[in-house]
Amino acid sequence: MPEPRTSRVREAVRVWTRLAPYLAPHRGRLAGAAAFTFVAVGAELLKPWPIKVVIDQVLLGQEWSMLPTSLRDVDVLTTTAVAATVLLAVLGGVAGAGASLWLADAGQRAVSKARRDALGAVLRQSLTFQERHRAGDLLVRLTGDAASLRTLLIDGMFALGREALLVCGTLVVMLLLDWRLSIAAVLVLPVIGLLMALFAVRLRAAARKQRRKEGQLAAAAHETLAAIPLIQAYGLEDVAGRAFTKQSRRSARAGLQATRLEGRLGIAADVALALGTAFVLMLGIGRVRDGALSPGELLVLLAYVRSFYRPIRKGLGRSAAMVKAAAAGERVLDLLDADEALPVPARPERLDRARGQVAFRDVHFGHGEGRQVLRGVDLVIAAGEHVAIEGPNGAGKSTLASLLPRLRDPDRGTVEFDGIDVRRVDPADLRSHVAMVFQETVLFEGTLRENVLLGRPDASDDDVVRAATTAGVVEFAARLPLGLDTPIGERGTELSGGERQRLAIARALLRDPAVYVFDEPTTGLDAAAETRLVDHVLPGLRGRTVLLITHDRRLARTASRVVRVEDGRVAATEAAIAVGGST
């Protein structure tokens, strides 16, 4: 069903209203571009006149009262006309280049700011938002779709403004030369407007589909590249290739549909403009025969007709590009206006002297489609207590841990830190007192030292070495050519799973918070590294609150008690010694 025109207008206004403020800091550059544009348009309007002078005054010898006496000589007039042609071309070229440079500068800065804001908006959203959006699609929105904003905000609008200015100026000159032919040239405009109205709806829908398919293609590519070891190990290259090819064809078909519509619009516009030119030419010949126009004036008028139609044709192309850019802009706006960020209290309570007491009171949480994960969890952890959380996969252990640093909020119930509901604390303040070691280690391209420093960027070098030594990072770094300054590659791919986990533990130790959360910290660790964790790392955290999510009974034995979670509820609590005795 076609989208109502009022809805299209409202959406266009919403996109512009939301994105136009990104241009405000660059008013000076835009003003400079506008000044250059006026000069370029003026030079374009004057270009046909040297031709008129050469034909009428030089070749046909006609008098022209507007010429000063000093230019009545044929040789002087010829030289002046040729020089004026070159000068106008140079002036128009320099002015056009200056406008393009200023616009490019302003456009890049505006798009860069919009892209940063969109990324910031994504980073502020809850984990629920992140889980619902595929990483590849978000990547396309932050790169390709954001880059299209330059067409929407800068290139398209200023180009349309330049074309509109040129059309208006040309029409004024044409009316002064011969108003009858000018009206004949204008008769084609309603046809152009009708064509744009007919194609705009379909082109916008096709552009939306194209951007959506490109996002799906990027998501498929991202997942395929992330799964290369699995694909190679199971010989799934052909399967992965066919799946990617299928997505690629869908994206190509969507792009071809938009291109086909643009082509049809261009053909229809070219035919309409050609008919308009032919009509003006036919009438113009009659005007010359009647003596109302000179041949030179007819040539000038035809040149102006072409100058009149050229920006209209370009404007159609710009409009089509802007329709597609608006579709991309809507996808960026979806990120900028996402409302799933965890709310920050207007007057947050401070955790200046965090002790690390944690309480979950009647906590319920569910994912979409009615999948309930936590069902009335009640659990109090004293400051400095080490608690192991056990349970089958899918019982809600990791979800429970993610509520503490407020990576998401419970549907019902409260999570308290030192007796304060975490929703009354600024998330940044709360998270500064919590360190998490995730089951899937996340590292960034850089050195070992830089990845440890992510735990506390302002830490001293001695603190970094101390944390790295305790976690066993220094032990394997000593075998590397640059020690802690050894690059680890993208996402730490040059490290083993155990080495990656040691880095994650060192990062958490460097943070030095009141509460530590370890989610299956022995994943990927060898026996020696696991022993170091049990015998050195965890005992060194006495006095700090520790939540251990684990299936490892040896690791659970280091805790003061074990809490078993089943089916989203606390099923049992027992002393850790009982667990140890059963092993």
N, C-alpha and C positions, 0 to 999 in steps of 0.2 A: 504494500500500500504506500503510495507516495507520501513523503513527509510534507505536512502543511507548510505553506509559505511563511505564515507567522512564526512557526516553530523554527524554520531556517533562519529567519531574520533575528529572532531572539538568541539563537545559538551563536550567530555571527557577532552580534553585539556583545554577548557574554565573553567570547574569545577575545575580542578587541579590548573591552573594558578591563579585562583581567591582565592582559599582556602589555597594553600600551604604557603603563607606568615604568616598564623596563627601559623605555626610551628617554624618560625625563632627565636622567643624569647626563645625557649626551646632546642636550639642546644646542650647545655651541657648535658641535660637529654637524648636526643636522642643518643649522642655519647656514654654515659655510657651504654645505652641499646644495642648499636651496639657491644661494647666490650664484654658484657656478652653473646651476641648472638654468637660471634666467639668462645668463650670458650665452650658454649653449643654444637655447631656444631662439634667442635673438639672432645669433649667427645663422641658424637654420632658416629663419624667415627671410634673411637677406640674400641667401645663396642664389635664388633664381634671377635676381636683378642684373647682374653682369651679363647673363645670357641675353636678356631683353635688349640691353644696350648694344651688344655686339651685333645682333640681328637687325634691329631697327635703325640705330644711329650709325653703326660702322658699315654694315653691308647694304642696307637700303637707303642710307643717307637721309633719313627723316629727322626733322628738327624736334628737339625736346627742350621745352622752356626751363625745365628743372635743372638742366646742366649749366654749371657756371661757365663763363667765357673761356677760362683757362683750359677747359676740357673739350672745347669745340673742335680742336685739331684731331683728325682721325687717328694719327699715330699715337698721340698722347692718350686719346680715349681708349684705344686698343690696349695699350700698356697698362692703363689704370684698371680696365675691366679684368684683365688677366691677373694683375696683382691683387685685386679685390677678391677674386675667386680663391687664390691661394691663401690670402690672409684670413678670409672667413672660414676656410677649411681648417687652418691651423688653430684659429681662435676657438672654433667649435670643438675640435679634438682635445685641446688643452683643458677647456672648461668641462667637457664630458669626463675626461680622466680625473680631474680634480674632484668632481662630484662623486664619481665612483669610489675614489680613495676615501673621502670623508664618510661616505655611506658604509663602505666595507668596515672601516674602523668602528663606527657606531654600532653596526650590526653585529660584529663579532663580540663586542663588549656586552651588548644587550643579551645576545644568545648565551654567552658564557655565564652571565648572572642568572638567567632563567634556568639554565642547566644545573647550576650549583644549587639553586633553590629547590628544583625538582628532586635532586639527589637528597638534599637535606630533608625534604618532606618524606621521601621514602624511608630514610633512616629513622625518622621519628615514629613511624607507624609500628603498631604492635606486631608480634610474631604471627598473629592470625592473618593480618594483611600480607605479610611476606610469604606465608604458606599458600595463600590463594593465588598469588601472581607468580608466573614462571619467570625465572631469572633472565632468560633470553629475551622475552618480550619487554621486560623492564629496561634491558640494555638498549633495545631499539628505540624505546621512548626517550631515553636519556641521550642518545647519540643522533640517530637519523631524524627522529621526529623533532627533537629540539633544534637541530640544524635547519629544519624547514621553517622555523619561526623567523629566520632572517628574511625569507621570501615574503612571509606574511607581514612582518613589521616594517621592513626597510625596502628591500629590492622591489617588491610588488607595489607598495603604496607610493614610493617616490617615483618609480617608473611610470605608474599610472598618472601621477601628478604631472610628470614631465610631458607625457603624451597628451593629457588634457589641456595643458598650457599651450602645447604646440598646435593642437586642434583649434583652440579658441583664437590664437594669434593668426593662424592661417586663414580661418574663416573671416576674420575682420579684414585682412588684406584682400581676400577674394571678393568680399562684398564691395570694397572700394573700387576694384577693377571692373567687376560686372556682376550686379546683384542677381541677374536672371540665371546665369550659369552657376552661381554660388548656390542658389536655391535648388537647382537641379542636382548638384552634388550632394546636398544635404538630404534629399529624398531617400537615400539608401539607409540612413541611420535607423529608422524604425525597423527595417528588416534585420539589421544587425542586433538591435535590442531584443527582438523576438527570438532570434537564434540563440542568444546567450541565455535567455529565460528558459528556452526549451531544453538546452543541454546542461544547464547548471545543476539541476536536481540530480540527473543521472550521473553526471561527472562527480559530484560530491559523494554520492553513494558508492560509486566505483572506487574513489580515492580512499574512503573509509575502509572498504573491503581490502584494498591493496595493502594499506598500512597494517591492518589486522593480520593478514596472511604473512606479511614480512615479519611481524612479531612472532608468529607461530613458527616460521622457518628458523628465525634466530634461536628460539627456545629449543627447537629440535637439534640444531647445530651445537648449542651449548651442552645439551644432555649427551649427545654423541661423543663430543670431545672429552667430556668428563668421564665417560665410561670406556675409553680406549683400552685400558688393561683388560677389562672384562670382555670386551668385544673380541680382542685378539686371543684371549685364553680360551674362549668358547667357539672360536671360528665364526663369529657372527658378522664378519665384514660385509657379506652380501646382504644379510638381513638389514643391517644398519644402513647400507647404501640404498637399498630399495625404499626404506622408510623415509630417508632424507630426500630421495628423488621425488617421492610422492608429494612431500611438502613443498619441494622446490617447484614442481609443476603447478601446484595450486597457487603459489605466489606468482608464478609467471603468468598464469591465466588471468589472475586479478589485475596484474600490471598491464597486460595486453588489452584488457577491456577498457581501462582508463585511457590508454594510448589511442585505442581505436576511436573512442568518443572524441578525444582531442582532435584527431585527424579529420573526422567527419565535420566537426565544428569549423576547422580551418578551411576545408574544401568549400563548405557552404558560404563562408565569409568571403573567400577569394572570388567565388562566382558572383556574389552580390556586388562586391567592390568593382569587379571588372565590368559588370553591366552598368554601374554608375559612371565609370570612366568613359565607356563607349557613348553613353547618353550625353554627357557633357561635351565630348569631342564632336558628336553630330551637331549639337546646337551651336557649338563654338565656330564650326566651319561656316554655318549660316551667318553668324554675327560678323565674321571677317568679310564675307561676300557682300554684306550690307554696308560695310564700312564702319561698323560700330567698334570694331577691334582691329588692331594691327596684327600682323603675323607674330611679331615678337611678343605682343601682349597676350596672344592666345597661347604661345609656348610657355610664357610665365604663368599664365592661369592654369594650364595643364600640369605644370610643375607643382603648383600649389595644390591642385587636386590630388596629385600623387602624395604630396606632403600631408595633405588632409586625411587621406585614406591610410597612409602608412602607419601613423600612430594609432589609428583605430584598429587596424589589423594587429599591431603589436599589443595594443591594449586587450584585445580578445585573448591573445596568448598569455598575457600577464594575468588576466582574470582567471583563466583556467588553472594556471599555476597557483594562484592564490586560493582557489577553491580546494585544490589538493593540499596546500599548506595549511589551510584552515582545518582540514580533517586531521592532519598531524598535530596541529595546535590543540585540538580537543583532547587528544591522547596525553599530551603534556599537562594540560589543565586537570585531567583526571588525577594526576599525581600531585600537582600543586594544591588541589582542593580536596585531596583525600582526607576524610574525617575520622580515620580509625587510629589516629595517634592517641596515646594515653594522655589524658588531661593532666595538666600541671596546675596544682592549686594556686589560687591567687596570692595567698599568704602561707607559703609552705612552712612547716615546722622543721627545725634544724636538728641534725644528728651530730652535734659538736663533739660529744664524748661517747661514741658508740661502744656499747658493751657486747652486743651480739646476741641478745635474747630474741628468739624467734617463736612466733605462735601462729598456727593455722587454726582458725575458728569457723567451724561449719562451712568449709570451703567446697563449693560446687564449681565445676567447669566442664563445658562441652564444646566440641567442634561443630562445624556446620552439619546440617541434615540430621539433627537430633542425636548425634553420637556423644553420649555422656562419658567423660573421662574420670572426673572426680565427683564423688557423691558424699558430701557431708564430712570431709576430713577434719578431725580435731587432733592437733598435735602441738605440744609445747616443748621447746628446746631451750634449756637454760643457757645463760651466757657462759661460754667456755666449754660447753659440753660437746663431745664427739658422738654423733649418732649415725649409725648405718641404716640405710633404707633398702630393704630387700623386697622382692616380689617378682612375679612372672612378667614377661615382656607385655607391654600394653596395659599394665596395671595402673599407670598414671604417675610413676615415680619421677620421670624427667619433667613432666608437666608441673608437678608439685614444686620441684626445684626452680622452675622458670618463673614461678609466681613471686618468689622472694625478691629478686632484683627488679621485679615489675617489668619483665619482658612481655607480660600479658596480665590482664586483670581477671579475677574470678567472676563468674556470673553471679554468685551469691557468696555471702560470708566475707571474712576479712583476713588479711595477712598482716601481722604486726611485727615491727622491728623495735625492740626496746619499749614495748608497750604502745607504740604509735602505729596507727593504720598507715601502711605504706602509701596509700593514695593521698595522704596529707603531707607527704614529703616530696620534694623535687626529685624526679628520677635520677638526675645527675648526682645529687647529693647522696641518695640512697645507694646507687651503684658504686660510688667511691668507697663504700664500706663493705663491698662484697666482691670476691674473686671467684670466677667459675672456670673449671677445667672441663670442657665438653668432651663427650664421647668421640665426636669427630673433630679432630684437631684442625684449627684454621690458622694458617700461616700466610704471610705476605712476602712478596718478592723483596729481597734485601739480604742483610747479613744475619747471622745468628744473634749478634748483639742487638741489632735493631729490632728483631722480633721479641727479644726478652724485654727491651725497653718499652714496648707497647703496654706493659703492665703498669708502668709509672714513668712517663716520658721525662720527668725532671729528676730522675734518680741519678745518684753519683755512680761513677765507674766502679767504685768499691762495692756498692750495693748490687750492681749488676753481676759482678764476678761472684759475690757471695751467694746470690740466688741461683746462678748458673751452676756453681759448685755443688750446692745442696741437692739440686735436681739431677745432677749427673751430666749436665751439658758440657761442662769443662772437660770431663773425662773423654768424651768422643771428639770434642773440638780440638783436643791436643793432637789428634791424629791427622787433622786437616791442615793444609798448607798455611792458611791465614788465621787459624784458631777461631776465636769468636767473631772475627771480621770476615769469615768465609761466606760468600754469597750462597744462598740455599736454593736459588731458582724460583720460578713461579709457583706459588702455593707450597713451597717446600718440597717439590717433587724429587729433589736430589737427596733427600733424607729418607731413612727407613721409618716405618711406623712407630717404632719405639723411640727413635731420636726425635721425631716430631712431638710425641707425647711428653718427652722430657722438657722440650722447649716450652710447651704449654704449661707445665707444672712450674718451671722457672719463672715464667711470666706472672703466674698467680702469686708465687712467693714474693716477687719483687713488689707487687701491689701492696702487700702488708696490711690487709684489711682486718675488720673484726670478725668476718664470717667467710669461710671457704666452702665452696660447693664443688665436690668432685663427682662427676658423672662417669662411672666406669673408668676410673683413671688407669687401671692396669691394661686397658686395651692396647695391644701392640707391644707391650713391655716384655723384655726377656726376663729370665729368672733373677739375674743380678739387679736389673733396674727395679723389678718389683720388690726385691728385698730392701733396696735402698729406700723405696717409698714407705715400706712398712716399718723399717727399723730406724730411719733417720728423718725423713720428711715429716710424717705424721706426728711422731713424738715431739718434733721441734715446734709443733703448733699447739702444744698444751697451753691452755689459757685463752685460745681462740676457738670460736664456735666452728665446728666442722660437720657438714652433711656429706656422707659417703653413700652414693648410689652405686650398689655393687652386687654382683652375684658371687664374688670371691669370698669364701668363708674366712680365709686367712686375713684378708683385708678387713672384713667385718669385725674380726676378733680384736682389732685395735680400738674399736669404739667402746664407749661406756655402756651403750645399749643398742639393741637392734629393733627397728620398727618394720613390721611386715605390712606391705600394702597389697591388697587384692581387690580386684573389681572396683577400683576407685575409692576404697575405704581403708582405714587403718584396721587391719585384721588382728594384729597381736603386737605386743611390745615385750621384749625379754632382755635380760642382762646378756651382755656379749659373751660372758664366760660360758653361758649355756650353749651358745653357738660354737664356741671354741671346743667345748667338751664333746661335741658331736662329731668333730672332724678327726 
